[in-house]
Amino acid sequence: MKEVPHLLVHDATDNVGVVVVEDLKAGTDMLCVITHDNSDFRLTAEQDIPIGHKVALKDLKAGDTLMKYGEDIGKMIGDATKGHHVHTHNAKTKRW
């Protein structure tokens, strides 16, 4: 039986991925799939993260640009280390 991905990453240049399973718990060894080329890698969830929320794929600092779909989707307003939750508490769109 094939393992189901925990996290989807749209492009190899992305620095965040999206949780695609319910109740992702801290400590989970996530299967992460890059949808652009169907490659995969492993990453440990460092926090509980809700479905649909983002996870840092590398250490991110306040002021860093968020990359998703290979495009700039916003900026960090706080820090998030690799495997941590990225959401409104530490990230913001550049639209407003």
C-alpha positions as CSV (number, residue, x, y, z in Angstrom):
1,M,0.0,0.0,0.0
2,K,1.4,3.4,-1.0
3,E,1.9,6.0,1.7
4,V,-0.3,9.0,1.6
5,P,1.5,12.4,1.6
6,H,1.1,14.7,4.6
7,L,2.4,17.8,2.9
8,L,2.2,19.2,-0.7
9,V,4.8,21.5,-2.1
10,H,3.9,23.0,-5.5
11,D,7.4,24.0,-6.8
12,A,11.0,23.1,-5.9
13,T,11.6,26.9,-5.2
14,D,8.8,27.0,-2.5
15,N,9.8,27.6,1.1
16,V,6.4,26.5,2.5
17,G,4.2,23.5,1.9
18,V,0.6,22.8,2.7
19,V,-0.7,20.2,5.2
20,V,-3.2,17.9,3.5
21,V,-4.1,15.6,6.4
22,E,-6.3,16.1,9.4
23,D,-4.8,16.4,12.9
24,L,-1.1,16.6,11.9
25,K,0.7,16.1,15.2
26,A,4.1,17.4,16.3
27,G,6.8,14.7,15.8
28,T,5.1,13.3,12.6
29,D,7.7,12.2,10.0
30,M,5.9,13.7,7.0
31,L,6.0,12.5,3.4
32,C,6.2,15.7,1.4
33,V,5.5,15.6,-2.3
34,I,6.5,18.3,-4.8
35,T,3.6,18.3,-7.3
36,H,5.5,20.0,-10.1
37,D,7.7,16.9,-10.7
38,N,6.2,14.3,-8.3
39,S,9.4,14.0,-6.3
40,D,9.3,13.6,-2.5
41,F,11.2,14.2,0.7
42,R,10.8,13.8,4.4
43,L,10.3,16.5,7.0
44,T,9.4,16.3,10.7
45,A,6.4,18.4,11.9
46,E,7.7,20.4,14.9
47,Q,4.2,21.5,16.0
48,D,0.6,20.4,15.6
49,I,-0.6,22.0,12.4
50,P,-4.1,22.1,11.0
51,I,-5.1,20.9,7.5
52,G,-4.7,23.6,4.9
53,H,-2.1,25.5,6.9
54,K,1.5,26.0,5.8
55,V,4.8,24.5,7.2
56,A,8.2,26.1,6.9
57,L,10.5,24.0,4.7
58,K,13.5,25.9,5.9
59,D,14.2,28.4,8.7
60,L,12.4,31.6,8.0
61,K,13.0,35.0,9.6
62,A,10.8,38.1,9.8
63,G,11.1,40.0,6.5
64,D,11.7,36.8,4.4
65,T,9.6,36.3,1.3
66,L,7.1,33.4,1.3
67,M,7.3,31.3,-1.8
68,K,4.4,29.0,-2.8
69,Y,3.5,27.9,-6.4
70,G,7.0,29.2,-7.3
71,E,5.7,32.7,-6.6
72,D,5.9,35.4,-3.9
73,I,2.8,35.0,-1.8
74,G,3.7,37.2,1.2
75,K,6.2,37.9,3.9
76,M,7.2,36.6,7.3
77,I,6.3,39.0,10.2
78,G,7.8,36.6,12.7
79,D,10.2,33.7,12.7
80,A,9.4,30.0,11.9
81,T,12.1,27.3,11.9
82,K,12.0,24.3,9.6
83,G,9.0,22.1,10.3
84,H,7.0,24.9,12.2
85,H,3.6,26.3,11.5
86,V,3.4,29.3,9.2
87,H,0.1,31.2,9.4
88,T,-1.4,34.6,10.3
89,H,0.6,34.7,13.6
90,N,3.9,34.9,11.7
91,A,3.1,35.6,8.0
92,K,1.2,38.2,6.1
93,T,0.2,38.8,2.5
94,K,1.9,41.8,0.8
95,R,-1.5,42.9,-0.6
96,W,-2.4,44.8,2.6
